[in-house]
Amino acid sequence: MYAILDLETTGGKYNDEGVTEVAIYKYDGHQIVDQFISLVNPERPIQAFVVGLTGINNEMLRNAPKFYEVAKRIIEITTDCIIVAHNAQFDYRILQLEFDRLGYDYQRKSLCTVELAQELLPGQNSYSLGKLVRNLGIPITDRHRANGDALATVKLFKLLLTKDTKKSIIQESIKLNPKKQIDTKLRDLITETPSVTGVYYMHNANGSVIYIGKSRNIKKRLNQHFTSDNRKSKQIQKEVEAVSYDETGSELVALLKENEEIKKIRPKHNRALRRVKFKAQLVSFIDDKGYLNLRVEKADSTKSSIITFATIPSGKAYLARMLEEYNLCQSKTGLHQTEGNCFNYTIKTCDGACIGEEIPETYNKRVEAFIKKHTFENKNFIIIDRGPTKEQRSAILIEEGIFKGFGYYNLNHQLNNLDILERIITPMEDNRDARHIIQSYLRSRKVIKIMELTELEN
């Protein structure tokens, strides 16, 4: 029995991906006997290029089941089956990754249709799924969606079964995917570390910090480091002798602490994280007709910016969402270059700033409202989020638009005056990376509360 499947994922760092869609067809060698298809809420943002490739975005998945809610069905439909996928190593790794996060030991035998096709159908120009099935006359719809690709893989697998008349290659290609055996030293380090949110530090034999990271589950993140086969991970596995950690409770605090610690300590294996965390920014300017314009452009430290983004496409995608919320004009945001009216005016969702029909004073008020909400300039507030224990909360302070630091307070002693706030805050460096981390986190994640400083007693 075979479980022919395809997964779509968020993209992102190796072993930090999440499933966004799953399609599984149970196949007995002659016909499909069961199937399971579902979107999945990955509980993490989707990379912009993946949204462009698959069409699956975060909004689509808001109400989709989370992986733990579909895990039982996946186990049931794949029990006593051989996993079949096009590039099975990837799909199998992602499945094991998701089940590892749930603490479940998921193991199945697997077959890769890429490897089978290379053996049974030599001489093809390409073995990518789309090109291969087209060359073989196999119809494919909904390319880069789990159901479309899984169905195409079913049809390809049927063809491969007929080509393997002796069944020898398939028998030889079936292999068990055991989890990598972890060195005793590394296993002990994982065992000694808790499953908490925070920042972790890897030390060499001299006690020097060689790597700093953050995670919502430090134990599982260490397991990923110590089972990965990439070059950096292998080097870390050789050098690490001890792991220490700071529990933060809040992922936002962990991100800020990781950012500051890497810049101060400069560990040898954090070279990539020393670079700036964003490549795009949103700026504003007044055009010659008096309209306030917005533009997403390449990051430039010499210019003041409203918001920063990891990439230009992610910035434009966010601006497109704000366009609807604030009733902005496409031509005044750089999303539609035209000499005449923008497309939204044609469909009556733009009030005509593009052609001077809406006066600058009226239009600019909405742009100013957008800027006021999203910029830190001259703002004074505290971000309240989880703390290291259930009895604690974290507080991140922004004063006059400047990131001042963070601290923790006990729920039994309410944060109700400025004296308490000043005592608990540990100062941290204000820089563009720190502000980018806070802005991007608040755009995509929820915190417990945002409190204006005016709410506190003097």
Secondary structure by P-SEA (a helix, b strand, c coil): ccccccccccccccccccccbbbbbbbcccccccbbbbbbcccccccaaaaaaccccccccccccccccaaaaaaaaaccbbbbccaaaaaaaaaaaaaaaaccbbbbbbccaaaaaaaaccccccccaaaaaaaacccccccccaaaaaaaaaaaaaaaaaaaccaaaaaaaccccccccccaaaaaaaaaccccbbbbbbbccccccccccccccaaaaaaaaaacccaaaaaaaacccbbbbbbcccaaaaaaaaaaaaaacccccccccccccccbbbbbbbcccbbbbbbbcccccccccccccccaaaaaaaaaaaaaaacccccccccccccccccccccccccccccccccaaaaaaaaaaaaaacccccbbbbbbbbcccccbbbbbbbcccccccccccccccccccaaaaaaaccbbbbcaaaaaaaaaaaaccccccccccccccc
